[in-house]
Structure formats: C-alpha cells, structure tokens
Amino acid sequence: MGASNVGKSSLLNALWGRQGLAHTSKKPGKTSELNFFRVDDHFYCVDLPGYGYAVASAKKRALWAKMVPTYLENREALVHVFLLVDGRHPVKPGDLEALKWLEHLDVPFTLVLTKSDKAGQQGCQAQGEAWRALVGKAVSIVPFSIKQGVAIKALRQHVARALIGSTS
C-alpha cells in the first residue's frame, strides 16, 4: 500500500525475485486494480493501486479511492500490510490518511521507506523518527532501495513473521 509511483510493484518484484511479476511504470497509476500474486500454496501478496496523483481519469482515481479501503475493511485473510512511503520526502497527507486507516482497522503493518538510496542514511533516519512520532508506538520501519537491493532479506523476514503470527 502506498502513494502512486512509490515503488509498490517494484518492491513485489524484488521481494520475490521475479522481474515482471508486477508491472511497473514511470507513470504514476500503472496499477489500476487489486492484483493478487500467489506466492506459494499458503499465501498471496496483493499489489494495490496507489493513492494521490496518477495518470488516470478522475473517475478511475475515485474508484481506487473506494476500492482500497473496502478491501482493507473486508478482507478477512489480510494479516499484514506494508505501507510504502517515499523516504526522500516529509510525511504527506495521503500517507498520513493511510496510516490512520491502518490504525483504525487495527491492521498490523510495516512502514517501508522506499528510495532510501536517494534519501541517504540521514534522510531515512529523520523520516523514520518523524513516522515514529506520528505512530506513537513501536512500528517496524525498513529503509528500502530497489537499485541497491537494500532490505530484501529484512522484508522477507517481516513477511515470514506476519505469516507465522497469523497461524497462531
């Protein structure tokens, strides 16, 4: 889950080591549906349309704005969400709204600071601190970079822990 063009589809491709699994584009709004990817016989990952700016009609963006919250509210099998935010920028209103939704629904989540190679270590650390202040509780924050392969192992461990926690 995250804003348009934050790297959701790219993260899925990197996470599962399958280039082209999820379609990517430089244009915001490439993912226009809920895309389910069966990882193995035990679980699916879902690539959600982004929020915020997208190269799409107002009608289509309005549909996405309803589709994603409906999915989060009604998907009983949902065990964990990875909220992706651009590590280069301060907290944006759309990201804050997504965070409030996850907290309201009491959905476990991991915050992923994407494009960490461009934000640098200090930038990611500052963004992590800003997010911790907003969340007000212990939350896992993982800096991530597609270009440097940073945090793939850590994210896979988060997925494994979420799956193990969902079966107990």
N, C-alpha and C positions, 0 to 999 in steps of 0.2 A: 504494500500500500504506500502511496506517496504521490507527490505532485507529478504532473506531466513532465517527461524528459529528465526525471531524477535518476533513472538507471534501473528501474524495476525489472524489465525484461533482460537487460544485460546481466543483472545480478543472478537471475534464474539460470541463464546460460552458463555463467561461470560457476555457480554453486554445484550444478550437476555435470559440469564438464562436457556439455553438449552444445556446441556453437549452432545457432539457428533453431534451437528448441523453441524459444520465444522470439518472435520477430521484433527487431529493433529498428529505429529510425532516428535521424537527427531532428525530424519534425515532431514537435510535441503533439501527442494524441494518436499515435500509431495503434496502441492497444485500445480497442473500442468495445470490447466485450469482456466478460469474465472468461478467462482462458484457463482450463483445468489441465494440469500435466500429471499424469500418473507416474510417480517416481518408482515405485515397485508395487508389490501386491498389498502393501499396507497403508499407503497414504498418497495424497495428491498435494501438489502445490498449485496455488491459484495466482495468476497474474491479473491484477485488477487495472481497469482504466484509471488514469491519473486525474487528479483534481487541479484546478487552476487553468492557466492558459493552455489552449490546444488549437491545432489547425483543424478545426471541425466547426460545423454549424452550431448555432446557439441551441437548436432543438436537440442535437446529439449530445451536447455537453449537459443539458438539462436532464436527459435520460440517464447519463452516467451519474449525475449528482443524486439521483434516486436509487439507481441500481446498487451502488456500492454500500450505502447504509442499510438497504434492505437485505443484502447478502450478509453483512456483519450481524445484523439483528436476528436473522432467521436460520442461519447455518449452524445446526446443532453439532456437526462434526468439526467445527472450527476449534482448533486447540491453541493456535498461536498466530500472531501477526508480526511481520517485520515491517515497521514503519520507516520508510526511507526518506531522509531529508538531505538536502544539499549541504555538505559540510563547509562550503565556502561562504554561506550567507547566514545572517541572523535569522531567528525564528520568524517564519512567515505566517500570516493569518490562516491560510489553508492548512498548514502543518499543525498549528495550534488547534484548529477545529477538529482535525483528525485525531489528535491526542485526546481531546475532550470526549470524542465519540468512543474511543477505546476504553477510556477510564469509566465513562458512563455505563458501558456494556460489560465492564469488568472482564475484558478480554486480555489475556496475557500478551505482552508484546516485547520486542527487542527494537531499540532505536538504532538505525544504521545510518551513519554519516557518510554519504557517498561522495565521490570525487575528492577523497582525502589526499590524493597526490597533489591536487591543485590547491587545497586548503592549507597544507603543511601541518606539521605536528602541533604547533602553537595554535593555529586556527581551529583545528579539530578539538584540541583540549578546551579552548574557550567556548566553542559551541556545545561541547559535552557538559561543561559547567552550567551554561545557560539553560540547557534542557533539564539537567538535574534540579535546578532551582524551580523550574516550572512544574515538573512532575511531583516533586516533594516527597519522593520515596525512592527506594533503591530500584533502579532500572538498568538493564544491561544496555550499554552503548558501545557499538562496534564501529570504528572507522573502517571504511572500505574503499578500495580503488580497483577498478577493472583493469586498468593499464598496468598496475604493479602486482596484481594478484594478492593484494593485502587482505587478510582476514577471511579467506575462503575456509580455512580449517576451523577458525573460531565460529563462523556462521554454521558450518556443518555440525559442530558440537552443540550449538544452540538448538538446531533442528532436532538432533538426537535427544537432547534433554526434554524438549517440548513433547516429543512423541512418547518418551518413557513416562513422563508425568501424566499424559493423557490416558494411559492404560491402567494407572493405579487407582 
